[in-house]
């Protein structure tokens, strides 16, 4: 089992920044690829960013490219999502997720992930 706990959400004005953190426990963190997903009210969950086990490979949704940065610190068992130039359309509950694969991998489909955090609310006011 892997337990994931997100933090760092909140209310911010458009153009502002937030950094989300996701602390993992339970298994060897460096064996898991990680992802951030979000779900806005009335919308389907979507992939925001993903990172491979080593951190060498990343992937971003087109809507956040150039504004969001995913990173991880395997020594601290933590994955981060730095969000800059926030827009009202970024308002959602943000979830981190973990998936296991024996080699360095990156996944953007939610069905590829085995463990999920409880989510943290991000609200961007206009």
C-alpha positions in Angstrom: 0.0 0.0 0.0 1.0 3.5 -0.7 -0.5 6.4 1.2 -0.6 9.8 -0.5 -1.3 13.1 1.2 -1.7 16.3 -0.7 -1.2 19.8 0.7 -0.8 23.3 -0.5 -4.1 24.1 -2.1 -6.1 27.2 -1.4 -7.6 30.4 -2.8 -5.5 32.6 -5.0 -6.1 35.4 -7.4 -5.7 35.0 -11.1 -2.0 35.4 -12.1 -0.9 34.1 -8.7 1.0 30.9 -7.8 0.6 27.9 -5.6 2.8 24.9 -4.9 1.1 21.6 -4.2 3.0 18.8 -2.4 2.2 15.2 -2.2 3.9 13.1 0.5 4.0 9.4 0.0 4.5 6.6 2.5 4.3 2.9 2.7 6.5 1.6 -0.2 9.7 2.6 -2.0 8.7 5.9 -3.5 11.3 5.8 -6.2 9.6 2.7 -7.7 6.5 4.7 -8.6 5.7 7.0 -11.4 3.6 9.9 -10.2 0.9 12.1 -11.6 -1.2 15.1 -10.8 -4.8 15.1 -11.9 -7.6 17.5 -11.4 -11.4 17.5 -11.5 -13.5 20.6 -11.7 -17.1 20.7 -10.6 -19.3 18.9 -13.2 -16.3 17.9 -15.3 -14.3 14.7 -15.8 -11.0 14.1 -14.2 -8.1 15.1 -16.3 -4.3 14.6 -16.3 -2.4 17.7 -15.4 1.2 16.5 -15.2 3.1 13.3 -14.8 6.7 12.3 -13.9 8.7 9.2 -14.2 10.3 7.3 -11.3 13.7 8.9 -11.9 12.3 12.4 -12.6 14.0 12.5 -16.0 10.7 12.4 -17.9 7.7 14.6 -17.5 4.5 15.2 -19.4 2.0 18.1 -19.2 -1.5 18.8 -20.4 -1.5 21.4 -23.2 -3.6 23.7 -21.0 -0.8 24.0 -18.3 2.3 23.8 -20.4 4.7 26.7 -19.6 2.8 27.5 -16.4 3.0 24.3 -14.3 6.1 22.3 -13.3 6.1 18.8 -11.8 9.1 17.6 -9.8 9.9 15.0 -7.3 12.4 14.5 -4.4 12.9 10.8 -4.0 14.9 11.4 -0.8 11.8 13.1 0.7 9.2 10.8 -0.8 7.4 13.9 -2.2 6.2 15.1 -5.5 5.4 18.7 -6.2 3.3 20.7 -8.6 4.4 24.3 -9.0 1.6 26.3 -10.5 2.2 29.8 -11.9 0.1 32.3 -13.8 -3.0 30.6 -12.5 -6.3 31.1 -14.3 -9.9 30.8 -13.1 -10.2 27.7 -15.3 -7.5 26.0 -13.1 -10.0 25.8 -10.3 -10.5 22.2 -9.3 -9.7 19.5 -6.8 -6.2 18.3 -7.5 -5.2 14.8 -6.8 -1.8 13.1 -6.8 -1.5 9.5 -7.8 1.1 6.7 -7.9 1.6 3.8 -10.2 4.2 1.0 -10.1 6.3 -0.2 -13.0 9.6 -2.0 -12.9 11.3 0.4 -15.4 11.3 4.2 -15.7 7.9 5.1 -17.1 5.4 7.9 -17.4 1.6 7.5 -17.6 -1.2 10.0 -18.2 -4.2 7.8 -18.0 -5.9 7.6 -14.6 -6.5 3.9 -15.0 -2.8 3.3 -15.0 -2.5 4.5 -11.4 -2.9 2.3 -8.3 -3.0 4.8 -5.5 -4.7 8.2 -5.0 -4.6 10.9 -2.5 -7.7 12.6 -1.0 -7.3 15.7 -3.1 -6.7 19.4 -2.3 -8.9 22.2 -3.5 -7.4 25.0 -5.7 -9.6 28.0 -6.3 -8.5 30.8 -8.6 -10.6 34.0 -8.4 -10.8 36.4 -11.3 
